[in-house]
């Protein structure tokens, strides 16, 4: 399935009535991530959203929680630390990205947000990454509670300045018809590894179905004991054209709507026929 060039032109933001009956295009946003509350991506997105006039509530992990997927904390208490520094404020959670969203929506926020936004993650979240990613899982948790949700990632594991990508994201929000999206949908937005003014046009596309070829580097600690470090790549020959990984490599911004219904209906029909 080929990707499609997209120019959003339909303006359908979630709006709020102020006390003086003036309507403004602002949103009440829960902002989370998996890289931690001090990560450059989250801080950049926070300031861009605030600059755009949104009401932003940060609930994010105190420590990095990359690739923890949809893990939740069940066997220990969860503590929260307030962060107020250099114009930034948020609540750091000693837990997973999903803990952050659950706790934020159920306990920490005074009202239900209009949007759960997660990112900007250091590293792309394409293909099978959507299952591993704490960034995507944080957004997914919001979607499961039927709140509009978007995950945002950058195809670079060590970004230094994401202010351009953050502004792009803030400018994009009011162009998305949030009220028309189906329930429990997650928008997965990925930026290519280049300055934002060098990025190609936004492409709506399916996610790649290719899997990683993994391996473990075997190393030794200073005491001579072995340990293992996961590495891996998606073989280029397995990547289909027109899907997120291919388009991102071609320096396009990509967006994939995700819906987490894992039912394999064709197989269910087969089994129903054979087992009935």
Secondary structure, DSSP 8 states (H G I E B T S, - for coil): ---EE----------EE-TTS-EE---EEEEE-SS-TT-HHHHHHHHHHHHTT-EEEEEEESS--TT-TT----SS---EEEEEETTEEEEEESS-HHHHHHHIIIII-SS--SEEEEEEEES---TTHHHH-HHHHHHHHHHHTT--EEEEEES-TT-S--HHHHHHHHHHHTTS-GGGS-TTEEEEEEE-SS-GGG-EEEEE--------EEEEEEEE-TTS-EEEEEEEE--GGG--TTSHHHHHHTTEEEEEEEE-----HHHHHHHHHHH-
